[in-house]
Amino acid sequence: MKQEGMKRAVSLVVGVGILTLTACSSKEPKPMQQPTPDQVRGHADRGFDNLKKDEKERGTQTNAPY
């Protein structure tokens, strides 16, 4: 009796494993969506603005007496 139960359990696990592998392998990965030139430009502009702001803040901090 115990052996039959073990055989069923192993068969079930193997069956689920095969189904999982089959389901996952059949899907093709979606390519990443490429940003538009306007989005790239906007991110770059925001980055440069933040950099300028940080440089200005550092400039005022270095002039402060220790």
N, C-alpha and C positions, 0 to 999 in steps of 0.2 A: 504494500500500500504506500509506504513512504517513497519508494522508488518511482512509482507512477506520479506521485505529486511533484517530485523533483523534476521528472522528465517534462511534465506539463509546465512547470515554472521556467525551466531552461528554454523550452520551446517558445513560451510567451515572450521572454526577454529577448531571445534571438529574433523573433518576428518583429517586435517593436523596434529593435535596433536596425533591422533591415529597412523597415518602413521609414524610419527617421532619416537614415542615410540616403535613401532614394528620394525622399521629399526635399531634403536640403540640397542635394546635388543637382536637381533638375532646374532649380532657379538660377538664372543668370544674374550676376551682380549688376546693379544699376550704375551707370557711370555718374561720377560726381558732376553736379551742375556747375558750370563755369560761370564766374561772375562777369557781369557786363563791364565794358570799359568805364562807364559812369560810376559803377560801384567801386571799382578799383581806384579811380581818381578820388572819389569821396573818402575812402579809407585812407589814402595817402595824404590828402589834405588835412584830415583830422589828426593823423599821426604827426605831421609837421607842425600843426598848431599846438599840439600837446608838447612837442619837443621845444618849441620856442617858449612856451609858457614855463616849462621846467628850467630852461636856461636863464630866463629872467629871474625866476625865484632863486636860483643858485647864485646869480650875480648879486642880489641884494643880501643874501646870507653871507657871502664871502667878505663883503665890506663891513659887516658888523664886527665890533671889537670882541676879542676873546675874553 
